[in-house]
Amino acid sequence: MKVGLIGIGELGTAVGQNMLRAGYELYAYDKNAAAIARLVTQGAAGCESAAVLAAQVDAVVTVLPNPPIIEEVMLGSGGVLKAMRPGSVWIDHSTNDRGLLQCIEQEAAERDIAIIEAPVTGGIPLAYEGKITVLAGTKRETFDKYRPLLAVTGDPVIYMGAVGSASIVKVMTNMLAFIHLWALGEGLMFGTAAGLETGAVYEAIKASCGNSFVAETEGPPILQGNYDYGFILDLAQKDMRLTMDIARENNVPLEMGGLVQQIMMRASAKYGGDSWSTGIVKLLEDDMGIDLRADGYGAAERWLPYERTLSLSED
């Protein structure tokens, strides 16, 4: 099977590498030539445009930053959907808007093109290992047909229902992760400000009922002082906006979610939207004048903004 990958940022790079390891013939496109080159050196074929890529493959896989970019890539002038071959499939690993997905699904059906919304959750490190969770929204027969391809990206692969369903679950899980992240920061600061060693506080959290996946995976970047978990604030805020939109549509009060959204806005204003999302905890450090550092979790590095590779988001 020929697979085309559009969007080669952190997550896209992981997806592409897993496809190549699994033996798929991979075609790659990104506005950033250096991003394409990373996969070309590993065996992928680079393409001059998204449309050229789409015309050559059996499956188009997109990993893009936000719904407006996805809409432009799929439906814009020289768009991917028009270039795709009848009988092919579009798999979207982005965190997308369900209304847009359902709109594209209608147009794709008219062209005999299947679509699978397949957002992922679990973090970039698991994506490189092929162990990130894949949430699939599509027709059941389409899911069954392409499940082996989805399983290359991650494990487990969970069928959520029709197109649009996986997007709801994805943004909800991200909201929970951001809430856990802020709670972890408060817990670490609570113990450290009381005179305890930050490392000991962290180990106690991990061994307690207050532990979480977020504590285990995002704790070390906080203790290192680089906050690098591979996910930037602009993307985190986009996910929270999608979450709050769905909540409003269904009259669901998200009090903790709303609070964390405000915290993210404050962090973005202070540190920039291209800074690491884990760095919202730095707000606590700055407010208290206390650094949450501990030996044994890696050397502290200067906190640098994310060097953009998701170039399809740029004008």
C-alpha positions in Angstrom: 0.0 0.0 0.0 1.2 3.5 -0.9 0.7 6.0 2.0 1.0 9.7 1.7 1.8 11.8 4.8 1.0 15.5 5.0 2.3 17.5 8.0 5.7 16.5 9.3 6.0 18.2 12.7 6.7 16.3 16.0 3.8 13.9 15.7 4.0 13.7 11.9 7.6 12.7 12.1 6.7 9.9 14.5 3.9 8.7 12.3 6.1 8.7 9.2 8.9 6.8 10.9 6.5 4.1 12.1 5.1 3.8 8.6 8.6 3.3 7.2 9.5 0.7 9.8 6.3 -1.2 9.0 7.4 -1.4 5.4 4.9 0.9 3.8 5.8 2.9 0.7 5.7 6.4 2.1 5.3 9.7 0.2 5.8 12.9 2.3 4.9 16.5 2.0 5.3 19.6 4.2 5.9 23.3 3.4 9.1 23.0 5.3 11.6 21.3 3.0 13.8 20.3 6.0 10.9 18.4 7.5 10.4 16.4 4.3 14.2 15.7 4.1 14.1 14.1 7.6 11.9 11.4 6.2 13.5 11.2 2.8 16.8 10.2 4.5 14.9 7.3 6.1 13.4 6.1 2.8 10.3 8.2 2.1 9.7 9.9 -1.3 9.3 13.7 -1.1 6.6 15.4 -3.0 6.4 19.0 -4.4 2.8 19.6 -3.2 0.0 18.0 -1.2 -2.1 17.4 -4.4 0.8 15.7 -6.2 1.1 13.4 -3.2 -2.6 12.7 -3.0 -2.8 11.6 -6.6 -0.2 8.9 -6.1 -1.3 7.0 -3.0 -3.9 4.7 -1.6 -4.1 6.4 1.8 -3.6 10.1 2.6 -2.6 10.7 6.3 -2.7 14.2 7.6 -1.2 15.5 10.9 -1.9 19.2 10.9 -2.1 21.9 13.6 -5.7 23.2 13.4 -9.1 23.0 11.5 -8.5 26.1 9.3 -5.3 24.6 7.9 -7.0 21.2 7.5 -9.8 22.8 5.6 -7.4 24.6 3.3 -5.3 21.6 2.6 -8.3 19.3 2.0 -10.8 21.6 0.3 -8.9 24.7 -0.8 -7.6 25.5 -4.3 -5.5 22.6 -5.5 -6.9 20.7 -2.5 -6.1 17.1 -1.6 -9.6 15.8 -1.8 -10.0 16.7 -5.5 -6.6 15.0 -6.2 -7.3 11.7 -4.4 -8.2 8.6 -6.3 -11.6 7.0 -6.0 -11.4 4.0 -3.6 -8.7 5.6 -1.5 -9.0 6.7 2.2 -8.2 9.9 4.1 -6.9 9.3 7.7 -6.7 12.4 9.9 -4.5 12.2 13.0 -5.0 15.9 13.7 -7.2 17.2 16.5 -10.0 18.5 14.3 -13.4 20.1 14.4 -16.2 17.5 14.1 -18.4 19.8 12.0 -15.6 20.2 9.5 -14.9 16.5 9.5 -18.6 15.7 8.8 -18.6 18.3 5.9 -15.5 16.7 4.3 -17.0 13.3 4.8 -20.0 14.3 2.6 -17.8 15.6 -0.1 -15.5 12.5 0.1 -18.5 10.1 -0.2 -19.4 11.8 -3.5 -15.9 10.9 -4.8 -15.9 7.3 -3.4 -13.3 8.3 -0.8 -13.5 6.9 2.7 -12.5 9.0 5.7 -11.3 8.1 9.2 -10.9 10.7 11.9 -8.1 9.2 14.0 -6.9 11.7 16.6 -4.2 10.3 19.0 -3.7 10.8 22.7 -0.8 9.9 25.1 2.0 12.2 24.1 4.8 12.5 21.6 7.2 10.0 23.3 4.6 7.2 23.0 4.0 8.2 19.4 7.6 7.5 18.5 7.3 4.1 20.1 4.1 3.3 18.2 2.2 3.0 21.5 0.1 6.1 21.4 -3.7 5.6 21.7 -5.6 6.0 18.4 -9.3 7.1 18.6 -11.2 6.2 15.4 -14.4 7.7 14.1 -15.7 6.2 10.9 -18.0 3.6 9.5 -17.5 0.2 11.1 -16.6 -1.5 7.9 -14.0 1.2 7.1 -12.5 0.8 10.5 -12.2 -2.9 10.1 -10.6 -2.6 6.7 -7.9 0.0 7.7 -7.3 -1.0 11.3 -3.9 -2.6 10.5 -2.8 0.8 9.1 -4.1 2.6 12.1 -2.2 0.1 14.4 1.1 1.2 12.8 0.6 4.6 14.4 -0.5 3.4 17.8 -1.8 0.8 20.2 -4.6 0.6 21.4 -6.8 1.5 18.5 -10.3 2.2 19.9 -13.4 2.5 17.7 -15.5 5.4 18.9 -18.4 5.4 16.4 -19.3 7.6 13.4 -17.1 10.4 12.1 -17.1 13.2 14.7 -17.2 11.0 17.7 -13.5 10.6 18.1 -12.9 14.4 18.1 -15.2 14.8 21.1 -13.2 12.2 23.1 -9.9 13.6 22.0 -10.4 17.1 23.2 -12.0 15.8 26.4 -8.9 13.7 27.2 -6.6 16.7 26.4 -8.6 18.9 28.8 -8.2 16.3 31.5 -4.4 16.2 30.8 -4.1 19.9 31.2 -6.1 19.9 34.5 -3.8 17.1 35.8 -0.8 19.1 34.7 -1.8 22.2 36.7 -2.7 20.1 39.7 0.7 18.4 39.6 2.3 21.9 39.6 0.3 22.9 42.6 1.1 19.7 44.4 4.9 20.1 43.8 4.8 23.7 44.9 2.7 22.9 48.0 5.4 20.5 49.2 8.4 22.5 48.1 7.2 25.8 49.6 6.7 23.9 52.9 10.4 23.1 53.0 10.5 19.6 51.5 12.8 18.4 48.7 11.0 18.7 45.4 12.3 15.3 44.2 11.0 13.6 47.3 7.6 15.3 46.8 7.4 14.1 43.2 8.3 10.5 44.2 5.6 10.5 46.8 3.0 11.8 44.3 4.0 9.0 41.9 3.5 6.4 44.6 0.2 7.8 45.9 -3.5 7.9 45.0 -2.7 11.4 43.5 -0.6 9.9 40.8 -1.5 10.2 37.1 -0.1 9.5 33.6 0.6 13.2 33.3 2.5 13.2 36.6 4.7 10.4 35.4 5.4 11.8 31.9 5.4 15.5 32.4 6.9 15.6 35.8 10.5 15.1 34.7 10.5 18.0 32.2 9.3 20.3 35.0 12.0 19.0 37.4 14.6 19.4 34.7 13.6 23.0 34.1 13.2 22.8 30.3 9.4 21.9 30.3 10.0 20.1 27.0 7.2 17.6 26.3 6.9 18.2 22.6 3.6 20.1 22.7 3.2 23.9 22.4 0.8 26.3 24.1 -0.8 27.4 20.8 -1.9 23.8 20.1 -3.0 23.3 23.7 -5.2 26.4 23.5 -6.7 25.3 20.2 -7.7 22.0 21.9 -9.3 23.8 24.8 -11.3 26.1 22.5 -12.7 23.1 20.7 -13.5 21.5 24.1 -15.3 24.6 25.3 -17.3 24.9 22.0 -18.6 21.4 22.4 -19.5 22.0 26.1 -21.4 25.1 25.2 -23.4 23.3 22.5 -24.4 20.7 25.1 -24.8 23.0 28.1 -22.2 21.2 30.1 -20.5 23.3 32.7 -16.7 22.8 32.7 -15.5 24.8 35.7 -12.1 23.2 36.0 -11.6 23.3 32.3 -12.5 26.9 32.1 -10.0 27.7 34.9 -7.2 25.9 33.1 -8.1 27.6 29.9 -7.6 31.0 31.6 -4.3 29.8 33.1 -3.1 28.8 29.6 -4.0 32.2 28.2 -2.0 33.9 31.0 1.0 31.6 30.2 0.7 32.3 26.5 0.7 36.1 27.1 3.8 35.8 29.3 5.9 33.2 27.6 4.5 33.1 24.0 2.2 30.6 22.2 5.2 28.7 20.8 6.5 27.9 24.3 5.9 24.4 25.8 2.5 23.7 27.2 4.1 22.0 30.3 5.5 25.5 31.0 2.2 26.7 32.5 3.7 25.4 35.7 6.4 28.1 35.4 3.6 30.6 36.3 3.6 29.0 39.8 7.4 29.2 40.0 7.4 32.9 38.9 4.6 33.8 41.3 6.2 32.1 44.3 9.8 32.8 43.4 10.6 29.1 43.8 12.0 26.8 41.2 10.7 23.2 41.1 14.0 21.4 40.5 15.4 18.1 41.6 18.6 16.1 40.9 18.4 12.9 39.0 15.9 13.9 36.4 18.3 15.4 33.8 20.3 18.6 33.7 18.4 21.8 33.6 18.5 23.5 30.2 17.6 27.0 29.1 13.9 27.2 28.4 13.7 27.7 24.6 10.5 28.2 22.6 9.5 25.4 20.3 11.4 25.4 17.0 8.5 25.2 14.6 8.4 22.2 12.3 4.6 22.3 11.8 5.2 24.7 8.9 1.8 24.2 7.3 0.5 26.5 10.0 2.6 29.4 8.8 1.5 31.9 6.2 
